[in-house]
């Protein structure tokens, strides 16, 4: 029986495919070149462009990094003409893929941080881990979460946060037979140690 979430997602998958194909064509890349740049297989990319494959968040983040665009813009191309972008609750549309539902909370350029609201189903299948350039910060809104990072596992409760290098293989799973909801903020390029210290010092000056 066809999955209800997949039927609802068909127009968005088609939109994603059109957007990806347009970005690739604009750069004059073949599918083989995009596969080489992204580390994703040519058949997988071909299915994404044809709108017949649900992408994982890791795949979307990887493609956003390769094309140099925010993740949300792969679904809703938009460019910032103001210093602040407000995403209204009624405007945010849910995407589905690999046992999770997610909503990009910003789709504007040229911002680097990519915030996402993410729901992990307690019935999520498999154990595949994902990795991509950059770093991620997560905050658990509800439920309990297991973060698998390389060969280590971390249990994260509601109100807890975790910050990690997303170049390491990682996976999120809900615990206790209940769905988990989180806020995830991805940064495509990991911040160097000195730059991180400078950013912390600057933030302290601003809030102090």
C-alpha positions in Angstrom: 0.0 0.0 0.0 1.4 3.4 -0.9 2.6 5.5 2.0 0.4 8.5 2.7 3.4 10.7 3.5 5.1 9.8 0.2 1.9 10.7 -1.7 1.8 14.1 0.0 5.4 14.6 -0.7 5.3 14.0 -4.5 4.9 17.6 -5.5 7.8 18.7 -3.2 10.0 15.9 -4.6 9.3 17.1 -8.1 10.1 20.6 -7.0 13.4 19.4 -5.4 14.3 17.5 -8.6 13.7 20.6 -10.8 15.7 22.8 -8.4 18.6 20.3 -8.3 18.7 19.9 -12.1 18.6 23.6 -12.6 21.5 24.2 -10.1 23.5 21.5 -11.8 22.8 22.8 -15.3 23.6 26.3 -14.3 27.1 25.2 -13.3 27.6 23.0 -16.4 28.0 19.8 -14.4 27.1 16.4 -15.5 25.6 13.9 -13.1 29.0 12.2 -13.0 30.7 15.4 -11.9 28.0 16.1 -9.3 28.5 12.6 -8.0 32.2 13.1 -7.7 31.8 16.4 -5.9 29.1 15.3 -3.5 30.2 11.7 -2.8 26.6 10.6 -3.7 26.0 8.0 -6.4 24.9 8.9 -9.9 21.8 6.6 -9.8 20.8 8.2 -6.5 21.2 11.7 -7.9 19.3 10.8 -11.0 16.4 9.6 -9.0 16.5 12.8 -6.9 16.3 14.9 -10.1 13.5 12.8 -11.4 11.5 13.3 -8.2 11.3 9.5 -7.4 13.5 9.4 -4.4 13.1 10.7 -0.9 16.5 12.3 0.2 17.9 12.0 3.7 18.7 15.2 5.6 22.4 14.3 5.2 22.0 14.1 1.4 20.2 17.5 1.3 22.8 19.1 3.5 25.6 17.7 1.3 24.0 19.0 -1.9 23.3 22.4 -0.4 27.0 22.6 0.5 28.2 21.5 -2.9 25.9 24.1 -4.7 26.7 26.8 -2.0 23.0 27.4 -1.2 20.9 27.1 2.1 19.2 23.8 2.5 15.7 25.3 2.5 16.3 27.0 -0.8 16.5 23.6 -2.5 12.8 23.4 -1.9 11.8 27.1 -1.8 14.3 29.3 -3.7 14.5 32.6 -1.9 17.0 35.3 -1.3 17.1 37.7 1.6 16.4 41.3 0.9 16.1 42.2 4.6 18.5 41.7 7.6 16.0 39.4 9.3 14.0 36.5 7.9 10.8 35.4 9.7 9.4 32.0 9.0 5.8 31.8 10.0 4.4 28.6 11.4 1.7 28.4 8.8 4.3 28.8 6.0 6.6 25.9 7.1 5.9 22.7 5.2 6.9 19.3 6.5 9.2 17.0 4.5 9.6 13.3 5.0 12.6 11.0 4.5 14.3 8.0 6.1 12.0 7.7 9.2 12.1 11.4 10.1 10.0 14.5 9.3 11.7 17.8 9.0 11.0 21.5 8.4 13.7 23.9 7.2 13.3 27.0 9.4 15.1 29.3 7.0 15.5 29.3 3.2 17.3 32.5 2.6 20.8 33.3 1.3 23.4 34.3 2.2 23.1 33.0 5.8 25.4 30.0 6.7 23.5 28.5 9.6 20.8 26.1 8.6 18.1 25.6 11.3 15.7 22.6 11.0 12.9 21.3 13.2 13.0 17.6 13.2 10.7 14.8 14.4 12.3 11.3 14.7 9.7 8.5 14.6 10.0 5.8 17.3 9.4 3.3 14.4 12.4 4.5 12.4 14.0 1.5 10.7 17.6 0.6 9.9 20.9 1.6 11.5 22.6 3.5 8.7 24.8 6.4 9.8 25.4 9.6 7.7 28.2 12.0 7.4 28.8 15.3 5.6 30.9 18.4 5.9 30.3 20.8 8.7 29.0 20.6 12.2 25.6 20.2 13.9 24.0 21.4 17.1 20.8 19.8 18.4 18.4 20.6 21.2 15.8 18.0 22.3 12.3 19.5 22.7 10.5 16.3 23.7 11.2 12.6 24.0 14.6 10.9 24.5 17.1 10.6 21.8 20.1 8.4 21.1 22.9 10.1 19.1 25.2 7.5 17.6 28.5 9.3 16.7 31.1 7.0 15.2 31.4 4.1 17.6 29.9 6.0 20.6 26.3 6.5 21.7 24.9 9.4 23.7 21.5 9.5 25.3 20.0 13.0 25.2 16.9 13.9 27.2 14.4 16.7 26.7 16.2 20.0 27.5 19.6 18.6 26.7 21.8 19.8 23.8 24.7 18.2 21.8 27.2 19.8 19.4 29.3 17.6 17.1 31.4 17.3 14.0 29.1 16.0 11.3 32.0 14.7 9.3 31.8 11.8 11.7 29.3 9.1 10.9 26.1 9.9 12.9 22.5 8.9 13.4 19.6 9.9 15.6 17.1 7.5 17.0 14.1 8.0 19.4 14.1 5.9 22.6 11.4 4.4 24.9 9.0 3.8 22.0 8.1 7.4 21.7 8.8 10.0 18.9 11.4 12.7 19.7 11.3 16.3 18.5 14.4 18.4 18.2 15.8 21.6 16.8 18.9 21.0 14.7 21.2 23.7 13.5 23.7 22.7 10.8 26.7 24.7 9.7 28.1 23.4 6.4 31.7 24.5 7.2 33.2 23.6 10.6 34.5 26.6 12.5 38.2 26.6 13.2 39.2 26.7 16.8 40.5 30.2 16.8 37.5 31.5 14.9 35.2 29.7 17.4 37.0 31.5 20.3 36.7 34.8 18.5 33.0 34.2 17.9 32.4 33.3 21.6 34.3 36.4 22.7 32.3 38.6 20.3 29.0 37.1 21.6 30.1 37.7 25.2 30.8 41.4 24.3 27.4 41.8 22.6 25.4 40.3 25.5 27.6 41.7 28.2 
